[in-house]
Amino acid sequence: MKSVRTLLGVGMAALLLTALPTTASAADKSDDATGSPLRSVQVTESQHSEIRTVVAGESARTQKSATSSVTHFFTPQSPAYRGDSAYSHFTGQIHYGGSHMTFAWSNKLHASVAAKATGPMSESATATKNGRGFGYRDSHPSLPATYLVHSSFRVETRHYVLTVEQQYPIVGGKKLVTTVFDFTVTLI
């Protein structure tokens, strides 16, 4: 009887997962020339950015792009993510295997956004694990606005939120672009 309940539970879970609507981002669709279905549940947008302009000491209205509160799930079958906001291109990848797992990420401002910079950009990144800081911090004080910001840190099977802030001068003020990537690392 116990094995029948287990089989029913597994079958129902598989049915539920196949019934969930899944869509791929434009980047995923263009990379998958075969048209084969994705191997795991994908989230269409789990990265968002916002941009704030400060001119003459006054902060203008904050603009947000494609905000979603949905977490992206990394699995061994689907260890990578690529996504675009209105302001930047973000990539993330979990390196499974070995004695530990590592999350490598990069973020690059779109050329049209970076073109407005009149001087060097400063960047800082922090992350939380299960809602708490765990000591990860990355920063670069003086970079071209066109620089591909990148870093990595060790991860476990947990929930993380990475926040990347890029600030640079513009004519009459400064711009701050904040990118937030919410993700969970799983082994299934």
C-alpha positions in Angstrom: 0.0 0.0 0.0 2.9 2.4 0.9 4.5 1.9 -2.6 1.1 2.6 -4.3 0.8 5.9 -2.4 4.4 6.8 -3.3 3.8 6.1 -7.0 0.5 8.1 -6.9 2.3 11.0 -5.2 5.2 10.9 -7.8 2.7 10.7 -10.6 0.6 13.6 -9.4 3.7 15.8 -8.9 4.8 15.0 -12.5 1.3 15.8 -13.8 1.3 19.1 -11.9 4.7 20.1 -13.3 3.7 19.2 -16.8 0.5 21.2 -16.5 2.3 24.4 -15.4 2.6 26.9 -18.3 6.3 27.5 -19.1 7.7 30.1 -21.5 11.2 30.8 -22.5 12.7 34.2 -22.8 13.6 35.5 -26.3 17.2 34.6 -25.5 16.3 31.0 -24.7 14.2 30.7 -27.8 16.9 31.9 -30.1 19.4 29.6 -28.5 17.2 26.6 -28.9 17.2 26.1 -32.7 15.7 22.6 -32.3 12.5 23.9 -30.8 12.7 21.1 -28.2 10.9 21.9 -24.9 12.8 23.2 -22.0 14.1 20.6 -19.6 12.9 22.2 -16.4 10.4 24.8 -15.3 11.7 28.2 -16.4 10.6 31.7 -15.2 10.2 34.3 -17.9 11.5 37.2 -15.9 13.1 37.0 -12.5 15.5 39.9 -12.9 14.5 43.6 -12.6 16.3 46.8 -12.8 15.5 50.3 -11.8 17.2 53.6 -12.8 17.2 56.8 -10.9 18.5 60.1 -12.2 19.8 62.9 -9.9 20.2 66.3 -11.4 21.3 69.3 -9.3 20.8 67.3 -6.1 17.2 66.4 -6.9 16.2 62.9 -7.5 13.9 62.4 -10.5 11.2 59.8 -10.7 12.5 56.2 -10.4 11.9 54.1 -13.5 11.5 50.3 -13.2 11.7 47.7 -15.9 10.0 44.3 -16.1 9.7 43.8 -12.4 8.7 40.4 -11.1 8.7 38.9 -7.7 9.2 35.4 -9.1 12.3 33.4 -8.2 14.4 31.8 -10.9 15.2 28.1 -10.1 18.6 26.8 -11.1 18.9 23.0 -11.5 21.7 20.7 -12.7 19.7 20.3 -16.0 19.2 24.1 -16.4 22.2 25.7 -14.7 22.2 29.0 -16.6 20.1 32.2 -17.0 20.3 35.1 -19.4 17.9 38.0 -19.3 17.6 41.6 -20.5 16.0 44.5 -18.6 15.5 47.9 -20.2 18.9 48.9 -18.8 21.2 45.9 -18.8 21.9 42.3 -19.9 22.3 39.9 -16.9 23.7 36.4 -16.9 24.0 33.9 -14.1 25.3 30.3 -13.9 25.6 27.7 -11.2 28.7 25.5 -11.5 27.5 22.2 -10.1 30.0 19.5 -9.2 33.3 19.3 -7.3 33.5 19.9 -3.6 31.2 23.0 -3.8 28.8 24.9 -6.0 29.6 28.4 -7.3 27.3 31.1 -8.7 29.0 33.2 -11.4 27.2 36.3 -12.7 27.7 39.2 -15.0 25.8 42.4 -15.8 26.4 44.9 -18.6 24.6 48.1 -19.2 23.1 48.4 -22.7 25.1 50.7 -25.0 22.3 53.3 -25.1 22.3 53.5 -21.2 26.1 53.6 -20.9 26.5 56.2 -23.6 25.1 58.9 -21.3 28.0 58.5 -18.8 30.3 61.4 -18.6 32.8 59.7 -16.3 33.8 56.5 -14.6 31.2 54.2 -13.1 31.3 52.7 -9.6 29.7 49.3 -9.0 28.8 47.4 -5.8 27.1 44.1 -5.4 25.7 42.3 -2.3 23.7 39.2 -1.8 21.5 37.6 0.8 21.0 33.9 1.5 17.6 32.9 2.9 16.9 36.6 3.6 20.1 37.2 5.6 23.5 38.7 4.6 26.3 36.2 4.5 29.3 38.4 3.8 29.3 38.5 0.0 30.3 41.9 -1.3 31.9 42.9 -4.6 32.8 46.5 -5.6 34.8 48.4 -8.2 35.3 52.1 -7.7 36.3 53.3 -11.2 35.2 51.5 -14.4 34.0 52.5 -17.9 30.2 52.4 -18.0 30.5 49.9 -20.8 32.4 47.4 -18.6 31.0 43.9 -18.1 30.7 43.7 -14.3 31.2 40.1 -13.1 31.9 38.1 -9.9 31.1 34.8 -8.3 30.5 33.3 -4.9 29.9 29.9 -3.3 26.3 28.7 -3.0 24.3 26.0 -1.3 20.8 24.7 -2.0 19.2 27.9 -0.7 17.3 31.0 -1.8 19.5 34.1 -2.8 18.9 37.7 -3.8 21.8 39.5 -5.6 21.7 43.3 -5.8 24.0 45.1 -8.2 24.2 48.9 -8.1 26.0 50.8 -10.9 26.4 54.6 -10.6 27.9 57.0 -13.0 27.9 60.8 -13.7 25.8 62.3 -16.4 25.5 65.9 -17.6 24.2 67.8 -14.6 23.9 64.9 -12.2 24.3 61.1 -11.8 22.5 57.9 -12.7 22.1 54.9 -10.4 21.0 51.6 -12.1 20.0 48.9 -9.6 19.6 45.3 -10.8 18.1 42.6 -8.5 18.2 38.9 -9.3 16.2 36.6 -7.1 17.1 32.9 -7.4 17.0 29.5 -5.7 19.6 26.8 -6.2 18.2 23.2 -6.3 19.6 19.8 -7.0 16.5 18.5 -8.7 
